[in-house]
């Protein structure tokens, strides 16, 4: 297997994420303190955490946690859930369990880089671009045209990172039908599901819709708990889950026991956490609407469908790369320029940036952003 390339997003974040004063491109919702999360639990939950034995845990995940995760699906039981140390491990293992040299994968672009670099390290891959002129729509005809005799996997991510697009239900159903017709696996990164301004927009989970569907999720994004490093894949094919579990033996082996117990508490109170985070998303989107309306000569903004990130177009002077660099170096405001989302599989927009709106403190960051624009325009 060839060496994976540098992860552009994480390399960029390693320089700026904890140094920039205003992190306006975070991809997660507002987090909780340990005390706040424990206070949500009942006496039994807190006692279980306090008396937790700090030994190895079950590779598949704690049974109680898998029960709680399965309850977030319509048709899955705990036997259809495999836990991971974050979503990235799940993505990595799923691709290695499904793909080998000689296979072919289809990947939506732009994308979270690992969605294409991991399959590309294993086999051939084709990118199918979302169309910004069509509200970042997915063209099923282009997906169908990309299918080859050796195609084994289609990989999608909705709500989409970085655009916030949610597929129309008929498009998702059409994609499932296309994959079923050709016997393809459908890997669906659903880490932003249930996060966004309109709960009516959210789609069913692919694992519930399709016998060869894999639904990836994590505590990091919608729940705002990335420090737990708890992710999972739900899939109706238990044999595939067993293959992935055996690959996990070479990586994390098992999850952190304290993290599993804390994730269980969070899932028991998921409605409360999601309501808080979605309220923050709605409030922050109103701030962004007003902010971008102030600078129509600099930005082309449209509200994302879901998640907590958007992908505005930069229309001001110079390139978006120069703009983003000046913004963070001079004013401490961090955005992700579109070079982070460039693809080996085809052209992607080069005039955009990712902005996040899932965390508290957005107003302060936008004030610094506004001051920078006013100062540099003077």
Secondary structure by P-SEA (a helix, b strand, c coil): ccccccaaaaaaaaaccccccccccccccccccaaaaaaaccaaaaaaaaacccccccccccaaaaaaaaaaccccccccccccccaaaaaaaaaaacccccbbbbbcccccccccaaaaacbbbbbbbbbccccccccaaaaaaaccccccbbbbbcccccccccccaaaaaaaaaaaaaabbbbbbbcccccccccccccccccccccccbbbbbccccccccccccccccccccaaaaaaaaaaaccccccccaaaaaaaaaaaaaaaaaaaaaaaaaaaaaaaaaaaaaacccccbbbbbccccbbbbbbcccccaaaaaaaaaacccbbbbcccccccccccccccbbbbbccccaaaaaaaaaaaaaaaaac
